[in-house]
Amino acid sequence: QVQLVESGGGLVQPGGSLRLSCAASTSVSSIAILGWYRQTPGKPRELVAIITVGGNTNYADAVKGRFTISRDNAENTLYLVMKNVKSGDRAVYYCYALGEARYWGGGSQVAVSA
């Protein structure tokens, strides 16, 4: 069982930056895939970015060039650095882990407003 806890969400101005963190309850060094998804009311959860155990990354087109996903295996933490944030980035962001099973965090709200 892997527990994931997100932090770092909040209010950001358009064009601003934010860093989300996801702390795992166990070592992440062997977790095949870690990622971030986001969801807005009435819409399905959508992929934002993933990172494999080997460090390969994949991003949704909407965030390419603005968001960076990284993992710190020593700290058992996943990060998402969000730059040049847009109004369309407003959502609840969920941390995701795919190991022996799928695990989700409880979510962290990101609001975008001037």
Disulfide bonds with the S-S distance in Angstrom:
Cys22-Cys95 2.00
